[in-house]
Amino acid sequence: QVQLQESGPGLVNPSGTLSLTCAVSGGSITNGNWWTWVRQPPGKGLELIGEIYHSGSTNYNPSLKSRVTILVDKSKNHFSLRLNSVTAADTAVYYCARKGSSWCFDLWGRGTLVTVSS
Amino acid sequence: DIQMTQSPSSVSASVGDRVTITCRASQDISRWLAWYQQKPGKAPELLIYAASSLQSGVPSRFSGSGSGTDFTLTISSLQPEDFATYYCQQGNSFPYTFGQGTKLEIK
């Protein structure tokens, strides 16, 4: 079955760039789904960051749009997140997830904690 | 953005109890509503989509209802593994937004 796995640095300096990758295994990233990033600050709720289709089309949350880039690499069957100019407020568990046909998130990665600190 | 408001924020219940959690949207979202369960240190898991459709593999004690702006998640008979935090999420318009969560605790 399809699985998602996030990877990337767990510690980022303030004003730096957060970079994460989500590997899709057990299926193709070109199968018709949108692929998303969601984050969750410690002890808080869930926030959608943005989504990407295998064509490269993206939608970003307006609250983060000026700092976010999501890319897809079909050859590696993965997609990635870049968030620049990070602050402590960007400290969170970052999840990649698959958006299903009913505009919900039907498959999630395990998540990776990213801490913004010097 | 569409605001999603859950109530209560926390609830204490016992094994075997029937529990209902509500979610209200700030505008009409038709039936584009999903429910998730999240346990500590784990990713959320989809329970219900399209307001009332049960995700494959989810026990039938979970059910959802509602349309427009008001929705409910009901657990008919609580099991020990159901104690977790529950989130609603609207898929009507981007950016998709989540409720603040309802923590279901053991009484």
Interface residues (C-beta under 8 A of the other chain):
Chain A: G45 L46 E47 L48 N59 N61 P62 S63 Y95 A97 G100 S102 W103 C104 F105 D106 W108 G109 R110 G111
Chain B: D1 W32 A34 Y36 K42 A43 P44 E45 L46 Y49 A50 S53 Q55 Y87 Q89 G91 N92 F94 P95 Y96 T97 F98 G99 Q100 G101
